[in-house]
Amino acid sequence: MIQPRYRTVAILPMKANSERVPGKNFRVFAGKPLFKWVLDTLLSLETIEAVVINTDARSLLSRHGLVGSDRVLIRDRPEELLGDEVSMNLIIENDINAIDAKTYVMTHTTNPLLSASTISRALSAYVRSVAKGSSDSLFSVSRFQTRFYRGDGTPVNHDPKNLLRTQDLEPWYEENSNLYVFSRESFESTNSRIGANPLLFETSRSESFDIDDQEGWDLAEIVAEYLQLQRSAVSSAKKGQV
């Protein structure tokens, strides 16, 4: 059997334009361009051998000091895959057909607060689950235990006449678009980053931002700046103890 070129690569699609927050991928977010947040996190993980950036913005990346290297593989997005209406699964397919790996990790520039430790835990959970045969892929979710309603006002997951405590309600899980782990085989089984038998991986609210509009940007940036202040305070306290 021919072994894949890589064990684990990350897929990080990146386009030049954005409808709701113009130029958001390259706009400064809490001190550095938005795309740098998750890229730096991915590159900090030794288990990720390369980061694949499928983009129509090579010149913008270069302007921000990012060029191709052994660990950053910049791929020009084909013309037929340009535009806001193109399915992300087609872009992923284009990448995995060009870059052979055993495991693919996918995230987005719009997930700036996703941590290296969370990505590592997800990869470990995926490997264990695949080894046991209990799943073929993984995607991140946010857990909710609250009362949901349909648009017509009918309850979804509770009985308004019998109000259980919210902590006693059945948990519901939202695909939060932060993290996906899959193989070529699982992708081909569904033509999707979510395979036929996925593992749901819960991520914390503080890490699970997926910036889609200006309000989401503002909230995520507030949290990012708060976390930076926390880390700075901890670092200063340690220095003071030396």
N, C-alpha and C positions, 0 to 999 in steps of 0.2 A: 504494500500500500504506500502511495506517495504521501509523505507528510506535508501538511500546510507550511507555507513559508513562515508564518507567525503563529505563536500560541494564542496571544490575545492582542487585538487592536481595538482602538476606540474610533467610532464614527462620529464626526462633529460637523454636520452640514452648516453652511454659512452663506447667506446671500447678501447682496449689497443693499437692497432696498427693503423697507418694511412699511406696511400700510398705516398701521395705527400709531407707531412711534417711529417717525422717519429716521433712518440711519442708525437704529438702536444698537446693532451689533458692534458699531465702531464709536458710539457715543460714550463719553466718560461716565462711568458708574462708580461712585464711592472711591474715586481716585485713579482709576485706570479704565481703559476701554472695556466694554462689557464682555467681548469675546475672550479677553485675557483671563477672566476669573475662572471659568471652567477649564480652559485650556491649560492654565498653570496647574490646576488641581490634577488633571489627567496626567500631565507630564511628571508630576511628583510621585506617581505610582510606578515602581519598578516592574510590576506585573504587566503593565500596559506597554507593549514594545513599540507601538507607533500610534499616532493620531492621524486619521484620514480626514482632511478638510475638503469636502466637495463644494466648490464655490464658483460664483461668477464675479468675484471681487478680489482677484489675485493682486491687482494694482493697489487696492486699498489696504490689503494685508501688508504688502511691501512698504507702503507709506508708514505703517505702524511698526515697522521693523521685523515683520515675520516673513521669512522665506522658507522654502523647502529644505529639509534636512533628513538625516537618517530616521529621526523620530517623528517629524512632522511632514506628512505626505500631502502636498497640496495638489488637488485634481481640479482641472477646469471642467465646469458643469457643461454637458453637451447642450446644444441649442434646443433640442427637442424636450429637454427637462427644465427649461427656463420658465419663469412665471409663477404667480401665486396659486394657480389652480392645479399645479402638478402634485400628484400624490407623493408623499414622503417615502412610501414603500418603493416607488420606482427609482428614487434617488439612492436608497439603500441598496437596491438590487444592482444598480450601476456600480456601486462601490465594491460590493462583495464579489461581483464578477471580475473585478480588476485586482482586488487585494485578497489573497487567499489566507485565511486564518482558521484556527480551530474554534475560537470564541470571539464574538463581536460584542462590544459594549457601545451603546448609543446614548448620547445625551445631546443637549442643545445649548447654544450660547445664552439662551434665555433662562437658564437654570444656574445663576451665578453662585448661589449659596450651598450648592451640593458639595459635601465634604469628601476628602480622600478616604476617610475612615468608613463612611457610608458606602462608597463605591466598593471598597475592599470587602466589606461585610456582604454586600450583594453578590459579588463574584464568588465568595466562599459558599454562600447559600446556594447559588446556582450550581456550582461544581458538586456539592454534596447531593443536591436533589437529582441532578442528572445521573450521578453514579448509582443512586438507589433506584433509578428508573421511574421516579415519581413525577418528573416534569421534564419538559424539553426547552424551556425558555423562562425568562423572568421579566416582570415589569413592576415599576414602583407605583405605590398607591398611597392615598391619604385616607385615613380611617375617620368615619363620622358616626356618631351615635346621637342623632337628633331627629326631629320629626319632619318628614318630607311630605310634600303635597304635589299633586299634578296641577296642571294649569287651570283645570276646572274646579279646583278646590277640594277634590276628593283625597283622602289620606292614602299614602303609599305603604308605610311601614308601621302604622300604629292605629289604635282605635281612640278617637277623641273622647269617647264616652267612658273609657277606661284608661286613665292617664298613668301609664307606668313612668317611673323615673327614667330620665334619658339614659342613665348608665345601665339600665336594664333592657334597653331596646336592642334589637339585633344590629350589630355593626354593619354599615354599608361602606363600600370602598370605591374611591374615585381614582381612575387612572390619571395620575398627575403630570404625565409627560416629562418626568425628570430622568428616568433611567430605564434602559432596556438591555437585556443580555440574551444572546441567542447564538445559534450555530447556523451554518449554511443549510444544514438539513432541516432544521426547524423552520427557517425562513421559507425554504422551498415547499414545505408541507402546507403552508397557508398563504404563501406570497405576501407575508406580513412579518413585521418585527416581533409580533406576539404569535407564538407557535400554537399547536393544537392542544397542548397541555401545560399552560403556564403556571409558574409560581408567583403569587402576589407577594411583593416585598414592601412592607410599610416603612415610610420615611417620615421624619419629624416635620412639623409645620414650619419650623424655622429654616429648614433646608429646602422645602418643597415649592418655593416660588417658581412660577413659570410666567415670565413677564410677557404680557400680551397687549397691554395698553398703558397709558400714562399713569393711571392710578396704581396699577400693579408695579410699575417702575418705581414710583415714589415710595410705596410701602416697602418694597424689597431693599431700596437704598437706605431707608431709615434703619432697617434691621442690620444691614451690612455695616453701616457706620457705628451702630451700637456694639456689634460684635468686635469691631476693630478697637473701640474704646476699652472694652472688657479685656481683650488680649494685651493691649498696651498697659493697662493697670496691673495685670498679673505679672507681666514682664518687669515692670518697674518695681513691684513688690519683691520679686525674686532678687533683683539686683541690689535692693536695699538690705536684703538678708545676708548678702555675701560679705 
